[in-house]
Amino acid sequence: MKALELWPRDKAMRRGLDKKQLLREFRSRGFFLIDICDFPVDKLSASRRKASIILGASKLPGKVRRLDPDVIVIVKKTLYGVVREVLKEAGLGGRIVNTDSLPFPSHGNQAKYRKMLRRFLRKTDRTQARREGSC
């Protein structure tokens, strides 16, 4: 929310905050957040986590096609490779704008995540403007 300037950069987002309005604004701008797994996997064993990620990735192309985003940004280093590969195989790889993963925005990575996400979004805006100007 801070990367998209939907929330003040200097104001903390507290646990329990009702984010419904922020999420409506997020979606109204054409953004979607798709979790690869339908449930938290961080407390699973490594083998069960990997299996859950592979299963979740297999369902991802259908979810992406239903939402039909112009661009895709893949977040989290451990998911980047599998998500990129599945989307490329499904013919959706051309929509992926990052050539490396964004860090997951936790454990001190928030500022780096926001900076990288804003950079990808600016790049996307310039690309869109060039396409529209050339028509």
C-alpha positions, 0 to 999 in steps of 0.5 A: 500500500505504501509503494502505491502511495495508498498509505502514508509512508511515515505511518505504520500499518497496525495489526487489526487495521481494517484494510477493506477500503485500501484493498478496494482502491488497490483493485480499482487501480487494476492491481491484484494480489494472488497467493500461490497457495490457498493457505499459509505454508510457512509452518509446514515441513520443507517437503510439504511446503514445496508440494503445496507451492507446486500444486498452487503454481499449477492453478496459477495460469487459470487465475491469471487468465481470469483476472487478465492483468496487463503486467505481472510482478512476481514477489518472493525469491523462493517462488520466482522460478516456479511461478515464472516457468508455469506462466511462461509455459501457459503463454503468459510470460510476456506479461512478467515485468521483473527479471528477478524476484522482489523481496518479500516485504517483511523482515526488514525488506519493506523499503527495498520492496517498495523501491523495486516495485515502484521502479517496475511500475514506472517502467510499465507506465512508460512502456504503456505510454509508448504503445498508446502513442504509437497507435 
